[in-house]
Amino acid sequence: MTSPSAEGTPSAEQDVGEVLRNAGRRSEPPEEVLRSVRASVESQWREVVSRRTRRRRIGLSLAAAIVLAAVGLWSARPWLVGPGQRMADVQIALGSVQARAGWLGSWQPVGPRSALRVGEELATAADGRVALGLADGVSVRLDHDTRIRLLDAGRISVDHGALYVDSGSPAPAARASLLIVTPAGEVRHLGTQYEARIVGSEVQIAVREGKVELDTSTGAAHRAVAGEQMTITSAGSVVRSAVSTYDGRWQWVSAAAPPFNIDGRPVADFLTWAARELGRDLVYADAPTEAEAARVRLNGSIAGLSPEEALAAVLPTTPLRTEMSSGHLVVSLTSLIQ
């Protein structure tokens, strides 16, 4: 059986072309049909793009939320997982004073010699006051109805009430490592005694000795010196006023003063302590009086006594006497004032 020659056999392309020629020109669909088809296709395309955009936005939002949650958990880890390193010791506790180890912890009473750690909260009731000793010798005291959080080794946040800081040195020193965080900003001290008190929506910072610096959340910095009070309003404005370093507003500070060990110490050390606790400058009547204060040593204890009560109890056992004169604690020999 012979196959047909290549020349006599029509190709597939020739067949298709013949069919199309015989079919003639296609009729165009009506214009309204074309518009409907185009609109339908465009609508489908826009929906696909919209779904992709929404998925992309959701993905970015979820990623941002995960990052923020991670940062929040990292910042809040001391209150979630419990306390960290030891930060302070309770030196004196008056009335009801409680602490808890993080948000998940329960409030527990604390007393003298209790240890407090980073991440803990401390609160005093209406009858409570407490004095804390930090590792660097700084004394921190809380008035009635006060709550603080130990944020880290160098920061304490006061949520409400009043907190008092005594750096332990009347001489200005290097920038202090302890920061007190308030609603108005962060406060640092420079060889200082000062009080930070929250009153409603305002923050009052009263300086008894030395200087303080306030760094606000807006980046502004304010400084106050001894005898000055800064009141920071809710609007962020600062109102300055004079404050006495020895009037009745400081009585709670003296009541919460940590114990001072006088046993074997010279009278001069005791007088220096008492003068600072009372917010007064220590003045000796003359050189012999100052020499006597350095020579005479004390015995016993003043535990449980306020600075005023301690002066009244201790000085009669020495050849020295004291008088309050304005902002001074004047010391003289007994023979000179008789």
Secondary structure by P-SEA (a helix, b strand, c coil): cccccccccccaaaaaaaaaaaacbbbbccaaaaaaaaaaaaaaaaaaaaaaaaaaaaaaaaaaaaaaaaaaaaaaccccccccccccccccccccccccccccccbbbbcccccccccbbbbbcccccbbbbcccbbbbbbccbbbbbcccccbbbbcbbbbbbbcccccccccccbbbbcccbbbbbccbbbbbbbcccbbbbbbccccccccccccbbbbbcccbbbbbcccbbbbbbbbbcccccaaaaaaaccccccccccaaaaaaaaaaaacbbbbbccaaaaaaaaccccccccccccaaaaaaaccccccbbbbbccccbbbbcccccc
